Amino acid sequence: MFNDPSPLVENKVISCMDNHCREFIAKSPIVFIATSDSSGNCDVSPRGDAPGFVLVLDENHLVVPERPGNRRFDSLGNIIQNPKIGLIFIIPGLEETLRLNGKARVIKDKKILQRLEAYGKVPMIGIGVEVEEGFIQCAKAFKRSNLWDYRSWPDKDDLPKPSAIIAEHTKKLKLSEAEVASSMKESYEKRLY
């Protein structure tokens, strides 16, 4: 039913972050982190900041700063239970992505975290990753989706409204869409770092 992977695909995986991987990470403003708990329940969460916000320590170790988020700590809780992690780095306009897999742990090393300072704020913790494998993921999903072609983007008026979705999903709190929107705006303006 399916053909075997090509020799190119079979041989593209490396066991470290070479100079090409490091350059990719340095130019990436966002990474998606996949984790799972000890029972296999999965989570994927984005982490983003200025390009190069992820600190590469050496060819097998990197640190993702843990900036303020929704305070659910899904990724961190999973890492404590199960250290396996998958990362996908994206560079706007580039259709190929960088995939890294390895083992993660929550770190509190002040010397390392100081190097991740942004806007005068040092993260309290970070996600340390020991990279076991890496490779460039093909661009087919991005090509099929036309993600970087702004002409394919829907009009802003046709986009889902996150404040309306959250208000509906949390209706037991009896918050209006306007109240949720105000809370989101305040969080985005005052608690990014």
N, C-alpha and C positions, 0 to 999 in steps of 0.2 A: 504493500500500500504506500509506504513512504520510502523514498530513496535514502541511501546512506549519506551522511555528511561528506562534503568534499574534503580532500586532503588539506586544503587551506583552512577550513573550519576545524578539522580534527587537530591541527597543529598550532592554532593561534593562542592557546592558553599558556600563560606564563605563571610562575610561582612567586612573583615579586612585583614591585612597581618600578619599572625601568624609567629612563628619562622621558619617554613618550607618555607614560602614565602620569608622571609628575607634572609634565606640561599641561596635560588634559585637566588634571585636578586644579592646577593653578589658574586655569581660565574658566572653571565651572562655578557659577553662582548658586547651584542647587544640586543636592544629592537626595535620592530617595533611599530610605533605609528599611530593609525587610528583616523582621525578627519573628520569633515564635516562642511561646512559653513551653514549659516542660511537657505539656499535653499536646503540643503541636498547633495551638490556636495562634493564628498569624496576625501580623500587623505590618502595615507599610506606612511610613511617615516621611514627609519632606523635611529637609533642613536646608536653609538658604541664607545667604548673606552676600557681601561683595565677592567677586571672583577671587578664588584663592583662600577663602575663609577656612578651609580644611587644612590642617597643619600636617605635612608629611615629615616624619621624624627621620626615617631611613627607608631603605627599599622594601621593608616588610611591615612598617608601623606608621599609622596615621592617627590623628585625633580630630573628631568632629565636636565643635563646641556645642554645649547644650544651652541655648538661649531660651528666654521665657516663651512658653507656649501655652497650651490649654491646661497644664498642670495635671493631666491624667497620668503621665509618666508610663505610657504603654510600652514604649521601646525599652526604657530603662528597666522596668519590671521584668520584661521578657529576657533581657540580657542577663539579669541576675539569675534567672532560672535556667536559661539555655544560651550559652555564649555564641552560638552560630549566628552569623549575620551576612546579609547580602546588600551591596550598595550599587546604585546606578547613578553615575554622574552625567549631567547634561550640560551642554554649552549651547546657548541660544543660536539658532541658525545652522548648527551642525546636526545632521540627521543621525550619525552614528553616536553611540553612547559608550561609556566605559563602565564595565561591570567588574566589581571586586567582590570576592567572597573570603570569609575568614572567621576568626574568633574575636569577640568583643568583650570589653569589661568597662565598668564605670570607673573613671579615674578622678582623683581629687588633687593631683600633683600641682602645687601652686606655681612652680617654675614653668611647667608646660602651659598651664591655664593662662598665665600672664601673657604668653605669646599669642593668645587668642583674643586679646582685648579688642573691643570695638566700641567706639563712641564713649570712651572712658569707662566702660564696664567690662570687668573680667568675669567670665562664666564661673559659677560655683563648682560645676562638674563638667566633664567631657566624656565622650564615648571613644575609648581607645580601641583601635582595631589592629589585630595582627593579620595581615593579608596573606592568604594561602594560595589564591589564584586570581588572575585578572585577564581580561580580554576585551577587545572592541566588539560590541554588539552591532550586528548589521542594521542598516537604515530602513529596512522594509516597512516597519510599523510607522515610522515617521513619514516615509514616502506615501504610503497608503492613506494616512490621515491628513496629509498636507498641513501638518501642524505649524510649520514656519511660514506658510504662505498666507499673509494677512487677508488676501482676497477671499480665502475660504472661511474666514472667521465669521461667526454670526454677529448680527447687529447687537450693540450693547443692550438695546431695549428688549431683545429676545433671549437674553441670558437668564438663567435661574437666579433668583434673589436669595442669597444665603440667609439674610435676616428673616425672610418669610419662612424658609425651611426650618430654621432653628426655632422660631416662634411656634410653628406647628408641631415640631418634634418634642417640644418642652411645654406643651399646652397646659400641663398640670400646674405650671408656675404662674399661669395667667398673665404672661407678659405680651404686650402688643408687638407687632412687627417693628413699629417705631422705637419702642423701648429696647428691643434687641439690637436694632441698627445703631442706636445711640451708644449702647454698651460696647458693641464691636468697634465703633469709631474711636471711642475713648481708649480702648485697649490697644488698637493699632497706633494711635498717636502717642500714647504715654508709656507703653510697656513692650516695646520691641527689643530692648536690651536690658 
